[in-house]
Amino acid sequence: MKQTAAPSSIEHLQKNKTETSSRTSVLGRLRKDKWLYLLLLPGLLYFIIFKYVPMWGVLLAFKNYQPFLGFWKSEWVGLEHFRVFFGNPEFFMLLRNTLLLSFYNLLFFFPAPIILALLLNEVRVAFYKRTIQTLVYVPHFISMVIVASLTYVFLTTEGGLINELLMKYAGAKIEFLASPDWFRPMIIIQTIWKECGFGTIIFLAALAGVDVEQYEAAIMDGANRWRQTWHITLPSIRSTIIILLILRMGDVLDNGFEQIFLMLNPLNREVAEVFDTYVYMMGITQGAFSYSTAVGLFKAVVGIILVMGSNWLAKRFGQASIY
């Protein structure tokens, strides 16, 4: 009489066979696409060495780091630096300034590349379109130091072009660089001028994938260019807009150190000081390494929460999401 194998033994054999087949399949794909994976290696090493390995440094936020004691021998203080930071009278000033700049960026800068991409998409003469694209891409490659210098040349009261024109036609000058009221508009205008053109690249690529037959059908139905844009173009790139907006939410507390630092001065500090410049001031100029790390970690945690929350909302309402 033949003995049949126990069901558990059969399941175990099938599981082993599946795992062996899966490993073979993975190894086969690695051998087949080895050159593609080799091209992937430099980028992978970059993220491991410069992004993941330094993450051990966040432990400084929970220590009272002393350089002469070293990383491991410095005293563990837990959440002390966070308590000091949240209890600091300047916390709400930093939060207000950072959130207001981020809000203005979302309100004015985020739609600007979309609008410019839609306008460029309407240009039918290829030569003019390429020329305009080149001109609007160039500012992206200009250093922020140069942008700040140009701003100073145009807006300074000592021979600045704008103030000279105001003096000639209005009889008065405006302290653009020292006035708290003008700081945020200057930052937003700088950002739009420098990054708007380069930001159109993604949206122009998305517009290139829109089905031309939809426009032809809309024309036959009597739709004008505005109707075609509203009912065909924008819905076609909606997923791209939403994904970029979700990623943008991760930078709500990150206004960019270099730009703010270059335009910051004692007269506009009340509206110009943000988390990025505060981290520099406390960490580099005052040597409070653990405290500044705690501030940076706070920013990172808030960014992660905002990205995950906005991604969840996008999925909740049936829109495109990053995962």
C-alpha positions, 0 to 999 in steps of 0.5 A: 500500500502506498503512503500519501505525504502529509498535507503539511509536507506537501505545502512545505515542498510547494513553498520551497519550490516557489521560493527557489523559483522566485530566487532564480527569477530574480537572479535571471533578471539581474543577469539579463539587465546587469548593465542597467543595474550597473548604471543604477549603482552610482546613484544608489551609492550616492543616496546610501552614503550621503542620505542614509548613512548621515541619518545616524546624526539625528541622534545628536538631537537627543544628546548634549553633544560636546566635541571633546567627548565625541559622539558616543560619550556625550550625555544623553538628554532625551527630549530636552532640546525639543522642550527648550525649542518649543518654549523659546519665545522665537519659536512662533515667530519662526513658525509664522515666517516660515509658514507665510513664505511657504503659503505665498510660494504655493499661492503664487509660485506653484501655479506659475510654471503651469501657466507658463507651460500652457502659454508655451504650449500654444506657441505654434512656431517652433523657432519662437517656442525654443527661443522663449524656452531657452530664455526662461530656463537660463535664470535657473542656472544663475547662482542665488548670490548673483540674483541677490546682487542683481536685486541689490543693484536694482533696489538699493537707495544708493543709485538703484535703478528702480529707486532712481526712476521712483525719485525721478517720477514720484519724488521719493525713494522706497527702502525695499531692502530694509523694509519688512513689508517688502521682504516677502514680495522680493523673495517670491518675485526672485523665486518666480523669476529664477525657477518658473521657467525651469519648472515648466519642463515637467509640465511641457512633458506632460502636455506632450502626452495629451491625445491630439484627437481630443482637441480635434473632437473638441474643435468639431464640437465648436470649443474655443482654445479656452474651452479646450484648455479647461476641459482637455489640457488641464484634466490631462495633466491633473495627475502631474500637478497633484503629485508635484503638489504632494511632494511640495508639501514636504518642503513647507518648512524648508524655504531655502537657506541661501536665498533667505540668508542673502536677503536677511538683515537686522532691519527685516529680521522680524519677518525674514528669520526662518527655521533654515537661517535659525539652524545656521545661526545656532549650529554654526555661529553659536556651536549649539550642534545638538539644539540645531539638530533638534530643530532640523529633525522637527522640520523633517518630521513635519515634512514627512507628516505633511507628505503622507497626509496629503498623499492620503487625502489624494488617494481618499478623493480618488486622485493620483498619489505617489504610493 
